[in-house]
Amino acid sequence: MKRASLLTLLLLSSFCTVPTAGATEYPLPPAGSRLIGQNQLYTVQAGDRNLQAIARRFNTGAQLLLEANNTVSPVQPLPGTVMTIPTQLLLPDTPREGIVVNLAELRLYYFPPGENSVQVYPIGIGQLGLETPEMTTRISQKIPNPTWTPPAGIRARSKAAGITLPAVVPAGPYNPLGRYALRLGYGNGEYLIHGTNAPDSVGLRVSSGCIRMNAPDIEALFSQAAAGTTVRIINEPIKFSLEPDGTRYLEVHRPLSRNEGENTQTMAFERSDDLKQFIVAAGDASGRAEQVLNRRVGYPVALSAKLEGGAVPVQSVSNDDAGKAVDHQG
């Protein structure tokens, strides 16, 4: 989606409430497999406020919904629209430990130690020009009820927009860091995984480099991840897997734009040697692989048609019943 559409979505959204949510937790797949979950189908209801509200209902992100449903309105899908909820995915090709952030898919993975499961969360990341860097580091500090000291760059940009920020924003409902923050031991410690008082920004590229999470999600992660937990931040828009049953899956996300106005639906990918070999080994399905690379649907697609992943219909419920809005700001 173009940057203008993302900004429009933010401007038209309420930044005050976020419905109750919890981690999307999956059992780890067997050895040699990376495929988890199953997609769902959801019919948009008249009470659905906007795309972000639907995303939070399923603990996913607006960008992921737009990848999977590239013809829906980026702001407010029409009632009656049937949407695919991308809750099937391939695990990143990294060690299954600690925290893994894949910037390209705007997801954070947490592997609880000693448990055969993975928790998956939507995140907001750094905007163009203030990108979240790739890194391998650790949680250096856990900060409950953080205060926020706006960096000089943010204060200057806000002042140019006619907004004067205080030197320090105290903990509370108006704090942009939310109620919990995890400091990363990278650089001078300027990068955090934290909550936000702007829940509609989760799932988008809007931060100044930190990683934003919904209030219930950062609370859950904060309670589990100890200081010293390994954090890997990668940028991999293409994931692929040869599963134990012989099925080849390819999951393609729109790459992160590098310049203003760049079309992420058509911009070229950098293809690794491993990906090239994976496509060649697909044989007759290599043409299908090219179609998947072009469509960028954001969830795993089986290159062999016999085992095409399906979707489970989600019962349509009222907006009130599906996720009651509660204040998580302080």
ABEGO torsion letter per residue (X at the ends): XBAAAAAAAAAABBAABBBBBBBBBBBBBBBGBABBEBBBBBBBBAABABAAAAAAAAGBBAAAAAAABAABBAABBBBGBBBBBBABBBBBBBBBBEBBBBAAAGBBBBBBBGBBBBBBBBBBBBBBGABBBBBBBBBABBBBGBBBBBBAAAAAAAAAAGBBBBABBBBEAABAAEABBBBBBBEAGABBBBBBABAAABGBBABAGBBBBBAAAAAAAAAABBBGBBBBBBBBABBBBBBAAGBBBBBBBBBBBABBGBBAAABBBBBBAAAAAAAAAAEAAAAAAAAAAAAGAGBBBBABAAABBBBBBBBBBBAAAAGBBBBAAX
